[in-house]
Amino acid sequence: MKEFGFVRVGSIVPKLYLANPIKNALEIINQVKKAHEKGAAIVTTPELSLTGYTCGDLFLQDKLLDEAEKALEKVLEETKDLDIITILGMPIRHNNQLFNCAIVIEKGKILGIVPKTALPNYSEFYERRWFSSSKDLKTNEVELLGQLVPISSNLLFQDTKKSEFTFGIEICEDLWTVMPPSDYHALAGATIIFNLSSSNDIVGKHDYRKNLVAMESAKTISSYVYCSSGMMESSSDILFGGASMIYENGSKLAENERFQLDSNLITADIDVFKLASDRRKNKSFMNNGSTLDYKVIKVNVSDNIKNLQRKYKEYPFVPTGEEEKNKRCEEILEIQSSALARRLLQLGNSKCVIGISGGLDSTLAFLVIVKAYLKLNRDPKDIIGITMPGFGTTGRTYENAISLVKEYGATLKEISIKDSASLHMKDIGLDENDRSVTYENIQARERTQILMDVANMEHGIVIGTGDLSELALGWCTYNGDHMSMYAVNTSIPKTLVRYLVKWVANTSSGTRKKILDDILSTPISPELLPPDEAGNLVQKTESSIGPYVLHDFFLYHFLRYGATPKKIYFLACHTFKNSFKEEEIKKWLKVFIKRFFTQQFKRNSLPDGVKVGSISLSPRGDLRMPSDADYEAFLED
């Protein structure tokens, strides 16, 4: 899994024995062994986990500090044969001061010590009574259990083979400051941040804490592993709930249940390559003049993952959850229609001309035009929907196209392309029984010519209907359906097109819902080949180029995160293991790679169209790619 950028991290909230470091060590050892069995490579415990956070003035007793060192020695001895990095919280004596520290250990060795910087001394907190800040350090090395160890807040721990596997540490209050140490850790290369915390629970604080962790992970484009002390801390005046959570770039991967009496462990698989890719693409990420000198400590991040724990969405472009679905669908249609409305305002009283096929793409584009006209308070009669029956048009799509235009009060025109296409085939000498791509493209270009000419006649513009998936695969006729005056679907993948039309159908009623439901149940087809004797479709797009659910998955991970084809194949096999065989996935991934590279010339001459999501193929902004790039290395991968 490491070759694909995955590392499993863990957060341990151990059952605490307050002021009894040896018992705490035994409990932590047991949990570390469980984490190792689960395949975790790096785990953390809470702040001052070997002693407890609420020891108070006992921190001034040498006996407690001596016992803490014995407990550390016990953990070192008992975990030295485990291929796992453990981060422990304990007090450290150094230069006539006491520091609240995170201790990083691996196979019996102490790799580094990170002291806490921000010491809360307000409300229920009074840490400065016992501890000094990392800013008060006089030297950067300390002898502990016979080992000379670096001690500094500016330590990073980096894998010996892959530099992307780098982590940094901050402690509790450090996160709550205006510029947390994790900001600087991330700028210096840390993709994972661990926070050893002791954060008490009061009403409303947990949501704020989660938002803080989520925002810090998003701001630093990192994974953030947060681990706080549990219920067995002293409850004299406050209660600790043992909050534990793991976020990646603002998204929650794992969270525990608070207020548990026993130890608990959560793990999650972090994709550090994905984080590194996002940072490289975000040219503002390193736009910060403030840098710190870091000492980088080399570690061996293990590759213990047997089966990937995290799940990936089969439909990465499609929102999940009822509330999220409604919010996102409404926003997407608002962006599409508002962009079109802006263009129409610029053009004055231009009408909109659109080819209506009875398929999903033209349906969505038509609904967007209707919404734009409502926004502009314009008469839908100025929307000219043209159905252009050809050799492959079926009765079902024909009737749906006509019904859709009429139902929304637009102007309907019917212009058959059969005679003109037949004449053109005769003119160029194409046999009437030919069923090659030329036969298909003649029809597509004839339809586009009709749309353009009617737009001229009506002082209007042609609205393009092609979607993101078709553009990625080049599944459009160059200078045919590839062309328009403004394209509203170019940032909407096929799986999302279906979802949006379904959402509109579900929020409609009566005849409108019936029409949209029937369009949704119609197989995807360009309808360029004649139907069978029973009038049924014989040309189904997904039989030719593969399932759009796979292609949209490939596209998302290829462009959004720069994943290698090998990694995309792995993720697809993991995600679609119950839907597709591995050889099917490989077959269609090869199709995707070949078509994505060879069809760039079509994308280089796209008309204007609005960007809706994080992925767009516009040559004017999002995808600057040569049309003659060689895809062999990608295919070989």
C-alpha atoms as one frame of an Amber mdcrd trajectory, in Angstrom:
protein
   0.000   0.000   0.000   2.931   2.288   0.615   3.717   2.373  -3.105   0.324
   4.036  -3.610   0.901   6.548  -0.794  -1.116   4.913   1.962  -0.137   4.778
   5.614  -2.354   3.623   8.460  -2.265   5.867  11.508  -3.922   5.426  14.874
  -5.123   7.371  17.879  -5.143   5.612  21.261  -7.133   6.905  24.231  -5.914
   4.548  26.973  -7.697   3.851  30.237  -5.801   6.111  32.617  -4.428   5.373
  36.072  -3.843   8.878  37.380  -0.309   9.402  38.732   0.602   5.720  38.135
   2.972   5.695  35.134   3.777   1.964  35.248   0.111   0.953  35.025  -0.346
   3.487  32.247   2.643   2.031  30.410   1.143  -1.463  30.552  -2.188  -0.202
  29.230  -0.479   1.719  26.414   1.675  -1.297  25.488  -1.457  -3.410  25.156
  -3.100  -0.817  22.896   0.026  -0.338  20.772   0.122  -4.092  20.169  -3.534
  -3.983  19.078  -2.759  -1.087  16.750   0.139  -3.045  15.277  -2.146  -6.031
  14.681  -4.517  -3.687  12.836  -1.684  -2.637  10.529  -1.025   0.832  11.980
   2.393   2.296  11.196   2.211   5.353  13.482   0.080   5.810  16.617  -0.265
   8.557  19.160  -1.501   8.767  22.726  -2.889  11.845  24.554  -0.977  14.615
  26.233   0.932  13.435  29.334  -0.466   9.941  28.799   2.169   8.245  30.995
   1.240  10.291  34.067  -2.138  11.842  33.395  -2.746  15.500  32.662  -4.452
  16.397  35.954  -1.642  15.479  38.380  -1.366  19.117  39.479   1.449  19.833
  41.921   2.490  16.181  41.783   4.399  17.261  38.663   6.761  18.952  41.111
   7.515  15.607  42.774  10.618  13.781  41.558   8.972  10.463  42.388   6.305
  10.971  39.718   8.911  12.088  37.184  11.174   9.124  37.998   8.267   6.743
  37.586   7.414   8.334  34.235  10.930   7.581  32.968  10.661   3.983  34.215
   7.333   3.718  32.407   8.919   5.004  29.195  11.662   2.400  29.563   8.997
  -0.273  29.967   7.224   0.814  26.772  10.529   0.882  24.877  11.377  -2.638
  25.961   7.951  -4.145  25.291   7.492  -2.600  21.838  11.025  -2.883  20.458
  10.112  -5.827  18.256   7.039  -4.146  16.793   7.258  -2.430  13.409   5.401
   0.660  14.593   6.209   4.249  15.591   4.612   5.352  18.873   4.144   8.885
  20.191   3.827   9.173  23.976   3.020  12.120  26.210   5.112  12.666  29.354
   6.908  15.365  31.413  10.632  15.792  30.707  13.222  17.404  33.003  15.821
  19.452  31.137  18.035  22.488  31.914  16.465  23.148  35.318  13.004  23.176
  33.748  10.068  20.826  33.203   8.538  20.419  29.763   5.258  18.883  28.626
   6.482  16.682  25.784   5.676  14.232  23.017   8.177  11.379  22.839   8.608
   9.598  19.507   9.873   6.024  19.803  10.597   3.264  17.311  11.916  -0.243
  18.023  13.379   0.565  21.425  14.906   3.904  20.427  13.858   7.435  21.336
  13.917   9.324  18.048  12.984  12.798  19.216  11.192  14.888  21.822   8.772
  17.708  20.966   7.908  20.093  23.838   4.649  22.012  24.034   4.889  25.651
  22.991   1.617  27.340  23.990   0.858  26.802  27.681  -2.718  27.733  28.650
  -2.899  29.728  31.843  -6.484  30.940  31.943  -9.889  29.738  33.159  -9.495
  26.097  34.263  -5.906  25.821  32.972  -2.712  26.785  34.793   0.103  24.868
  33.114   2.737  27.527  33.664   2.671  26.628  37.341   4.639  23.491  36.386
   5.851  23.616  32.799   8.069  25.762  30.615   7.419  26.511  26.924   9.545
  25.161  24.104  10.582  28.789  23.609  12.462  28.514  26.903  14.727  25.701
  25.703  18.416  26.485  26.145  19.821  23.456  24.316  18.434  21.160  21.653
  19.581  17.811  23.047  18.717  15.927  26.204  19.988  12.657  27.676  17.134
  10.307  28.480  17.510   6.667  29.543  21.083   6.658  28.282  20.170   8.000
  24.851  21.152  11.455  23.574  17.962  12.734  21.955  17.069  15.904  20.006
  14.510  18.062  21.791  12.820  20.870  19.873   9.429  22.023  18.626  10.981
  22.107  15.143  11.383  18.398  14.545  10.045  16.516  11.546  10.048  12.741
  11.183  10.526  11.552   7.602  10.499   8.114   6.021  13.892   6.950   4.759
  12.536   6.019   1.305   9.548   8.228   0.502   9.759  11.835   1.675   6.003
  12.319   1.343   5.649  10.239   4.517   6.643  13.047   6.888   4.961  13.935
  10.169   5.144  16.721  12.713   3.762  17.127  16.220   2.034  19.808  18.236
   0.431  19.563  21.641  -3.101  20.606  22.601  -3.150  24.408  23.039  -0.661
  24.791  20.186  -3.591  24.177  17.819  -5.715  26.893  19.407  -3.203  29.658
  18.703  -3.431  32.132  15.819  -0.506  30.546  13.982  -0.159  26.951  15.201
   3.145  25.096  14.858   1.358  22.771  12.400   1.254  25.649   9.883   5.039
  25.680   9.833   5.307  21.885   9.978   3.206  21.656   6.817   5.231  24.297
   4.994   8.369  22.353   5.896   6.934  19.172   4.389   4.825  17.421   7.023
   1.815  15.725   5.432   0.608  14.307   8.765   0.206  16.255  12.005  -0.258
  14.547  15.350  -1.792  16.427  18.270  -1.458  15.027  21.778  -4.159  16.793
  23.734  -5.973  17.077  27.050  -9.075  19.021  26.173 -11.897  18.974  28.691
 -15.517  18.799  27.620 -18.063  21.524  28.227 -21.277  22.168  26.323 -20.605
  23.116  22.703 -16.840  22.691  22.855 -16.706  19.411  20.961 -18.207  20.858
  17.776 -15.808  23.790  17.950 -12.884  21.395  18.471 -13.904  19.284  15.465
 -14.239  22.378  13.298 -10.795  23.504  14.439  -9.209  20.174  13.514 -11.068
  20.022  10.195 -10.051  23.561   9.268  -6.402  23.070  10.232  -6.179  19.909
   8.139  -7.790  21.749   5.211  -5.677  24.857   5.586  -2.431  22.891   5.763
  -3.567  20.272   3.184  -2.564  17.595   5.636  -3.918  14.746   7.669  -4.536
  15.711  11.279  -4.588  13.054  14.007  -6.071  14.373  17.242  -5.997  12.426
  20.517  -7.251  13.740  23.847  -7.278  12.433  27.443 -10.160  10.269  28.575
 -12.619  10.003  31.434 -10.210   8.702  34.046  -8.486  12.050  34.430  -9.428
  13.847  37.650 -12.981  15.167  37.652 -12.519  17.505  40.619 -13.565  20.488
  38.526 -13.642  19.382  34.866 -14.309  16.274  32.792 -12.256  14.928  29.897
 -14.265  13.023  27.303 -11.390  11.444  25.373 -12.098  12.996  21.971 -10.190
  11.256  19.194 -10.426  12.014  15.462  -8.547  11.748  12.181  -9.097  14.216
   9.329  -7.594  14.494   5.856  -7.676  17.835   4.062 -10.844  18.852   5.893
 -12.666  15.518   5.553 -13.244  13.238   8.525 -11.836   9.730   8.149 -12.433
   8.420  11.676 -13.795   9.517  15.039 -14.260   7.713  18.325 -17.149   7.748
  20.771 -16.398  10.010  23.706 -16.921   9.292  27.401 -15.639   5.700  27.416
 -14.318   4.152  30.632 -12.071   1.662  28.836  -9.289   2.159  26.312 -10.257
   2.779  22.718  -8.395   2.910  19.426  -9.271   4.358  16.029  -7.293   3.961
  12.818  -7.482   5.403   9.313  -5.567   5.069   6.060  -3.996   8.348   4.975
  -3.217   9.003   1.299  -0.108  11.155   1.523   0.439  11.124  -2.253  -2.963
  12.741  -2.692  -2.042  15.435  -0.179   1.301  16.032  -1.880  -0.440  16.326
  -5.256  -2.880  18.922  -3.921  -0.024  20.953  -2.483   1.898  20.963  -5.755
  -1.145  22.142  -7.664  -1.946  24.863  -5.135   0.644  27.499  -5.970  -0.500
  29.618  -3.017   0.410  26.904  -0.529   4.075  27.866  -0.233   3.387  31.578
  -0.614   4.579  32.336   2.885   7.788  34.147   3.719   7.955  32.738   7.252
  10.083  29.612   7.437  11.724  27.837  10.350  14.857  25.738  10.608  13.863
  22.106  11.068  15.795  19.066  12.072  14.607  16.091  10.000  14.795  12.729
  11.724  14.692   9.687   9.470  12.263   6.922  10.381  11.030   3.696   8.820
   7.310   4.009   8.199   6.107   0.424   7.972   3.912  -0.988   5.222   1.645
  -3.139   7.380  -1.673  -2.580   5.581  -3.082  -5.833   4.257  -6.433  -4.517
   3.054  -7.265  -0.868   2.501  -9.492   0.331   5.315 -10.848   3.495   3.736
 -13.692   3.462   1.247 -13.996   5.439  -1.963 -17.185   6.659  -3.561 -18.252
   4.819  -6.691 -19.708   8.132  -7.824 -17.114  10.710  -6.709 -18.862  13.586
  -8.513 -22.256  12.879  -6.970 -23.269  14.359  -3.582 -24.348  11.984  -0.812
 -26.955  12.351   1.905 -30.406  13.826   1.430 -29.599  17.273   2.807 -26.288
  17.465   0.960 -27.941  16.233  -2.248 -30.586  18.938  -2.246 -28.085  21.641
  -1.416 -25.555  20.605  -4.067 -28.037  19.971  -6.869 -29.633  23.349  -6.341
 -26.221  25.028  -6.277 -25.031  23.278  -9.450 -28.120  24.275 -11.430 -27.819
  27.792 -10.038 -24.218  28.071 -11.252 -25.085  26.720 -14.705 -28.155  28.904
 -15.200 -26.547  32.034 -13.748 -23.564  31.693 -16.090 -25.910  31.381 -19.053
 -28.025  34.307 -17.826 -24.880  36.448 -17.646 -24.007  35.550 -21.247 -27.548
  36.321 -22.427 -27.474  39.720 -20.729 -24.281  40.477 -22.611 -25.890  39.521
 -25.933 -29.095  41.460 -25.441 -32.281  39.792 -26.637 -30.691  36.695 -28.120
 -32.793  33.581 -28.199 -31.481  30.163 -27.167 -31.428  27.380 -29.722 -30.916
  23.828 -28.517 -31.094  20.391 -30.096 -33.425  18.155 -28.098 -32.770  14.448
 -28.506 -34.782  13.005 -25.663 -31.534  12.024 -23.960 -30.036  13.081 -20.636
 -27.532  15.719 -21.779 -29.906  17.790 -23.888 -32.553  17.452 -21.163 -30.253
  18.895 -18.517 -29.107  21.716 -20.822 -32.750  22.504 -21.638 -33.637  22.645
 -17.918 -30.695  24.999 -17.356 -31.956  27.322 -20.112 -35.446  27.315 -18.586
 -33.998  28.238 -15.193 -31.919  31.040 -16.756 -35.024  32.435 -18.461 -36.913
  32.408 -15.160 -34.015  34.301 -13.590 -34.152  36.891 -16.381 -37.972  36.980
 -16.362 -38.001  36.131 -20.062 -40.651  34.350 -22.104 -39.788  30.628 -22.569
 -41.143  30.959 -26.121 -37.715  32.425 -26.931 -36.229  29.023 -26.193 -36.204
  27.140 -29.483 -36.012  23.404 -28.980 -35.292  21.548 -32.204 -35.787  17.820
 -32.583 -33.955  16.447 -35.598 -34.980  12.849 -36.311 -32.347  10.798 -38.086
 -31.717   7.232 -39.144 -31.367   5.996 -35.556 -34.077   8.007 -33.828 -36.527
   5.844 -31.900 -40.144   6.646 -31.181 -39.503   6.806 -27.459 -36.817   9.501
 -27.567 -38.693  11.373 -30.294 -41.867  11.586 -28.200 -39.934  12.556 -25.064
 -38.124  15.346 -26.918 -41.375  16.824 -28.212 -43.174  16.448 -24.873 -40.319
  18.091 -22.945 -40.259  21.213 -25.096 -44.029  21.610 -25.063 -44.362  20.995
 -21.329 -42.079  23.914 -20.456 -43.690  26.307 -22.920 -40.718  26.585 -25.297
 -40.951  26.811 -29.086 -40.748  23.461 -30.812 -39.269  22.900 -34.261 -38.981
  19.555 -36.007 -36.414  19.284 -38.779 -35.589  15.839 -40.137 -32.003  15.254
 -41.219 -32.674  12.102 -43.232 -32.970  13.702 -46.668 -30.109  16.168 -46.241
 -27.820  13.497 -44.750 -28.684  11.074 -47.562 -27.957  13.751 -50.178 -24.626
  14.537 -48.531 -23.663  10.854 -48.497 -24.494  10.699 -52.185 -22.476  13.871
 -52.874 -19.330  12.493 -51.222 -19.803   9.003 -52.643 -20.593   7.144 -49.413
 -22.482   3.912 -49.991 -26.000   4.046 -48.563 -25.343   0.787 -46.665 -22.161
   2.121 -45.063 -22.328   2.176 -41.251 -18.870   3.572 -40.533 -18.017   6.522
 -38.317 -18.432   8.731 -41.397 -22.076   7.657 -41.595 -22.526   8.644 -37.940
 -20.619  11.923 -38.083 -22.490  13.134 -41.163 -25.629  13.130 -39.036 -23.988
  14.848 -36.084 -22.550  17.621 -38.253 -25.820  18.048 -40.137 -27.621  18.593
 -36.850 -25.062  21.163 -35.731 -25.373  22.995 -39.054 -29.135  23.173 -38.629
 -28.789  24.546 -35.113 -26.263  27.168 -36.192 -28.357  28.279 -39.181 -31.564
  28.516 -37.154 -29.681  30.525 -34.547 -28.648  32.943 -37.305 -32.233  33.208
 -38.517 -33.652  33.735 -35.030 -30.875  36.050 -33.794 -29.965  33.492 -31.154
 -27.131  31.341 -29.881 -26.706  27.580 -29.884 -26.460  26.060 -26.418 -24.101
  23.089 -26.257 -25.220  19.936 -24.482 -22.038  17.801 -24.336 -20.867  16.762
 -20.855 -17.520  16.392 -19.084 -17.329  12.605 -19.514 -17.848  12.840 -23.272
 -15.160  15.504 -23.519 -12.721  13.412 -21.481 -13.226  10.484 -23.847 -13.589
  12.587 -26.985 -17.005  10.991 -27.495 -18.263  13.811 -29.675 -18.048  14.676
 -33.363 -15.421  17.284 -34.110 -17.188  20.389 -35.400 -20.468  18.554 -34.834
 -22.015  18.221 -31.361 -18.551  19.280 -30.187 -19.376  22.888 -31.151 -21.805
  25.580 -29.883 -21.888  29.257 -28.877 -22.100  28.468 -25.146 -21.884  25.078
 -23.427 -23.565  24.596 -20.053 -22.696  20.939 -19.350 -18.948  20.875 -20.008
 -18.111  20.607 -16.307 -20.836  18.066 -15.507 -19.821  14.373 -15.786 -22.330
  11.855 -17.101 -23.026  10.293 -13.697 -23.873  13.737 -12.321 -26.004  14.640
 -15.363 -28.239  11.681 -14.583 -28.338  12.621 -10.914 -29.317  16.235 -11.625
 -32.110  15.266 -13.997 -33.333  12.747 -11.429 -33.319  15.445  -8.750 -35.402
  17.754 -10.945 -37.769  14.864 -11.675 -38.151  14.109  -7.971 -38.933  17.749
  -7.229 -41.485  17.872 -10.068 -44.936  16.355 -10.414 -47.504  15.331 -12.980
 -46.565  15.323 -16.657 -43.119  16.868 -16.091 -42.110  14.123 -13.684 -43.446
  11.454 -16.043 -41.430  12.806 -18.989 -38.223  13.166 -16.988 -38.582   9.714
 -15.423 -38.920   8.138 -18.866 -35.870  10.019 -20.152 -33.922   8.731 -17.141
 -34.857   5.130 -17.914 -33.791   5.386 -21.579 -30.375   3.818 -22.412 -27.637
   6.310 -23.311 -27.186   6.430 -27.101 -26.257   8.908 -29.841 -28.940   7.218
 -31.980 -26.900   7.390 -35.169 -27.411   3.783 -36.273 -30.817   2.494 -37.373
 -32.895   0.669 -34.705 -33.784  -3.014 -35.027 -36.956  -4.309 -36.688 -38.908
  -3.800 -33.454 -37.799  -0.156 -33.263 -35.398  -0.705 -30.370 -31.978   0.888
 -29.904 -29.045  -1.112 -31.210 -26.407   1.503 -30.440 -25.682   1.861 -26.750
 -22.784   4.116 -25.836 -21.577   2.189 -22.791 -21.273  -1.003 -24.838 -18.785
   0.785 -27.066 -16.647   2.830 -24.711 -17.400   1.322 -21.322 -19.481   2.175
 -18.246 -19.568   5.861 -17.404 -19.446   5.007 -13.702 -15.922   3.661 -14.274
 -14.800   6.428 -16.621 -15.964   9.128 -14.213 -14.101   7.359 -11.402 -10.949
   7.195 -13.562 -11.304  10.837 -14.581 -11.779  12.069 -11.027  -8.687  10.407
  -9.600  -6.559  11.075 -12.685  -7.182  14.823 -12.818  -8.168  15.712  -9.261
  -5.238  14.008  -7.541  -2.818  13.131 -10.331  -3.038   9.434  -9.441  -0.995
   7.073 -11.591  -2.909   4.601 -13.799  -1.598   1.794 -11.589  -3.038   3.441
  -8.504  -6.329   4.219 -10.268  -6.589   0.557 -11.223  -5.945  -0.457  -7.617
  -8.538   1.997  -6.270 -11.104   0.935  -8.866 -10.609  -2.757  -8.083 -10.993
  -1.959  -4.381 -14.087   0.195  -4.917 -15.916  -1.853  -7.571 -14.975  -5.343
  -6.338 -18.650  -6.287  -6.151 -19.601  -4.720  -9.490 -16.845  -5.393 -12.037
 -14.208  -8.018 -12.618 -10.585  -6.857 -12.486 -10.051  -7.636 -16.170 -13.071
  -5.462 -17.036 -11.685  -2.564 -15.056  -8.294  -2.904 -16.728  -9.910  -3.077
 -20.171 -11.898   0.123 -19.720  -9.010   1.928 -17.995  -6.908   1.275 -21.103
  -9.723   2.717 -23.209  -9.849   5.763 -20.957  -6.093   6.397 -21.181  -5.940
   6.037 -24.970  -8.977   8.188 -25.621  -8.054  10.848 -23.061  -4.697  11.424
 -24.733  -5.708  11.065 -28.373  -8.800  13.279 -28.152  -7.155  16.356 -26.644
  -7.403  18.172 -30.007 -11.158  18.352 -29.511 -10.814  19.864 -26.059  -8.318
  22.428 -27.312 -11.059  24.059 -29.386 -13.952  23.995 -26.942 -16.504  26.822
 -26.865 -17.015  28.853 -23.707 -18.644  26.922 -20.875 -19.007  27.355 -17.138
 -16.857  25.488 -14.611 -19.041  23.950 -11.917 -16.950  21.473  -9.914 -13.268
  21.006  -9.114 -12.566  19.403 -12.499 -12.861  21.111 -15.858 -11.246  20.411
 -19.225 -11.296  23.960 -20.543  -8.112  24.755 -22.511  -8.360  28.334 -21.259
  -7.825  27.456 -17.631  -7.909  23.955 -16.252  -6.214  21.661 -18.763  -3.206
  22.854 -20.741  -2.198  19.692 -22.529  -0.599  19.063 -25.933  -2.650  17.153
 -28.483   0.326  15.028 -29.502   1.424  13.709 -26.092   2.438  10.031 -26.048
   0.362   7.817 -23.768   2.514   4.666 -23.896   4.159   5.182 -20.497   0.760
   5.722 -18.882  -0.635   2.618 -20.570   2.371   0.559 -19.496   1.855   1.627
 -15.875
